[in-house]
Structures are given as structure tokens and as C-alpha cells.
Amino acid sequence: MASLLDFHCVSDSRWQALLALRQIYPTYSPKRRALWLLNALNQISLRLRPVGFKLLTDFELNLLPTLKKSQTRAFLLHKMFQNERVYIFDFEPEDRMISVTKLARSKRSSQGLEREAKHLSDIAENTALSVPEVLKFSRWDEGALLQVSAAPKDFQIYDKTFPVPQNVLVAIKKLETLSELPAKELSFWQRMFGRITEPSLKALADNVSPEQRFAVGAAHGDLGSENIFTRGPSKNLEDFLVIDWEAYDSKAPELTDQVGLWLGQRHRSFKSMKKLNRAALAHAFLEDFKEKSGGIEAALLALTYLAYNGIDLAQSLIGDTGALKQTHDPA
């Protein structure tokens, strides 16, 4: 049983442990929901320590701030053996999350945290958009730790079935001036071009000239995941909090975030299909983006960029199943 567990809680209260589990544990698939139940049963019975938690070193644990007696700390270990990441959440009483910590346990996994720490500091100075505050960043030979402030209690995850207001996307775009580059100078396109196998997308890719120019600029890079929080009527920029800037790029294809959101809205469709209807999804994709800036070629470029960066839904849609460079931790 312990080998299947991937949640650990530092708290004398079983009830607090269950509240933390309910708040942070992903339940997007039948497998995840079954593991949620297994972890819940463990917290109300034996409270075994997961194998992943036992592998954490004293050095890593001592980097975390000392808990007050009234506080709870929860460890989410579901990515530990996949990409050497551990997520740690600290709570005040009454289930109020106060900080989120990403722990990377390898040099490769650490690179994204180093980028995110820098991005958050720069972005906070250049936009009215709310972003997490960096509370601590540590780097060592074989790892890194980034601790940031959690979303305030009055913020909730934005319902991604609704369109994200344009002012949020514009605020991100304004972080860098748009420029243009030919397709032949986009390294991800050169590496991914031959890996597009979905017929309609492949036919479109075959018509992209190496000299064809595309707009590039600032993009969050992972808006399709649950990385947007909101409060109240959600009209002003101050009503939005955008987290997880690890994949931010100042030279991403112009439609990167719009395509990421499109994929995110269809996340459950992708995950619930016994057999992925790739052709129907590709058709819907091309229809939805044919009137956007840059047209369907620009949308395909953004989709390919997301696939190159490890977004599994983008990889599924273009038909790629090979091992890809992954520059950040997809949700």
C-alpha cells in the first residue's frame, strides 16, 4: 500500500490532513480519484509514510521553514518519480493555505525553478496583474527549492469553461514587445516539424515556408492548466492572480496562450476518451483559430511549441508520441 501512496501530512489532526488532501490532490482522472481515496483511507487509519516521502533528505527538509504548532504541512509526491519534483503546501488553521513550495531533486528539474524565480521578480515590477510573491529560493548542486505565497483566501481557480478576459491576455503580451521571426529561425519548429502526424495538421505544416514570418512575444506558456485564480466579478486585472510562471517565454509564438487555453478547456475530453478522436479535435482546432491573428498557421506554430515544451495535450493533438525536451513541469 505504501508504494501507491503519494500524499503525506505533518499534522496531529486527521481532519486537517483530510482537508489538505481535498484541497491539493488532483482528481482529473479515474486513476487519480482512486489514489485520492487510498490516500484518504490512509490518513484516517494507519497514516503510513509514502515511499517518496521517506526518500527526502534531512538537507531538503531543513530548507523548509519551521512549522508553528497550529500549522499544517502537506506533501504532494505524485510527480516525484516522473520528473523529480515534490510540492509542499503550508496551511494556517481553518484550511487557509499560506505558501506553496516546489522542490526539485535534480539539476534538470531545477532549471525551471530558477527561471520561475527570476520571472516572478521581473513580472511583478512590470504589470498590474497579480502574481505570487517569492518567499524563498535556494539552489544547490543537485536541486532547488522555490517557495511562493499562496493565492489569498478570496481567490478561486478560474472556471476554464469560460473565456479568459482579454485584458488578462493583453497584460501578459505587454510584458514584451512583439517581433517577427521566420520559421527557419524557430528551433522548436525545426525539431518538431517532422513529428506532426495528424493528417490535416501535417498538410498545413507542409505548406509553411521556411521564410514565412511569424509574430513572437511574451507568453505564460501554461495557461491551459489551472493557473488562473479570480475573485469577485473578475473585471479588473487586480481581480486575477496568475501562478506557475516556469514556462514563461519572451519569444514564444503569438498565439501560445490562446492555444494553451483552448487545450485546457478540452482537458477532460482528451483524458476521458477511450480512443482519442484526433481528427475531429484537429478539425475543431483549425476552425476555431482560422480568424485569429496570423491564422491557422500561427495557431499550428503555437500548438507545436507547446508540444515541444512537454504539454501532453498538444503532443496528443499533433500525433507525436516520442520523447520530447521538457522545459517545465506540465500539470
C-alpha positions, 0 to 999 in steps of 0.5 A: 500500500505504501508504494501507491501512496503519494500524499503525506501530512505533518499534522496531529489532526486527521481532519486537517490532513483530510482537508489538505488532501481535498484541497491539493490532490488532483482528481482529473482522472479515474486513476487519480480519484482512486489514489485520492481515496487510498490516500484518504483511507490512509490518513484516517487509519494507519497514516503510513509514510509514502515511499517518496516521502521517506526518500527526502533528505534531512538537507531538503527538509531543513530548507523548509521553514519551521512549522508553528504548532497550529500549522499544517504541512502537506506533501504532494509526491505524485510527480516525484518519480516522473520528473523529480519534483515534490510540492509542499503546501503550508496551511494556517488553521481553518484550511487557509493555505499560506505558501506553496513550495516546489522542490526539485531533486535534480539539476534538470528539474531545477532549471525551471525553478530558477527561471520561475524565480527570476520571472516572478521578480521581473513580472511583478515590477512590470504589470498590474496583474497579480502574481505570487510573491517569492518567499524563498529560493535556494539552489544547490548542486543537485536541486532547488527549492522555490517557495511562493505565497499562496493565492489569498483566501478570496481567490478561486481557480478560474472556471476554464469553461469560460473565456479568459478576459482579454485584458488578462491576455493583453497584460501578459503580451505587454510584458514584451514587445512583439517581433517577427521571426521566420520559421527557419529561425524557430528551433522548436519548429525545426525539431518538431516539424517532422513529428506532426502526424495528424493528417490535416495538421501535417498538410498545413505544416507542409505548406509553411515556408521556411521564410514565412514570418511569424509574430513572437512575444511574451507568453505564460506558456501554461495557461491551459492548466489551472493557473488562473485564480479570480475573485469577485466579478473578475473585471479588473486585472487586480481581480486575477492572480496568475501562478506557475510562471516556469514556462514563461517565454519572451519569444514564444509564438503569438498565439501560445496562450490562446492555444494553451487555453483552448487545450485546457478547456478540452482537458477532460475530453482528451483524458476521458476518451477511450480512443482519442478522436484526433481528427475531429479535435484537429478539425475543431482546432483549425476552425476555431483559430482560422480568424485569429491573428496570423491564422491557422498557421500561427495557431499550428506554430503555437500548438507545436511549441507547446508540444515541444515544451512537454504539454501532453495535450498538444503532443496528443493533438499533433500525433507525436508520441516520442520523447520530447525536451521538457522545459517545465513541469506540465500539470 
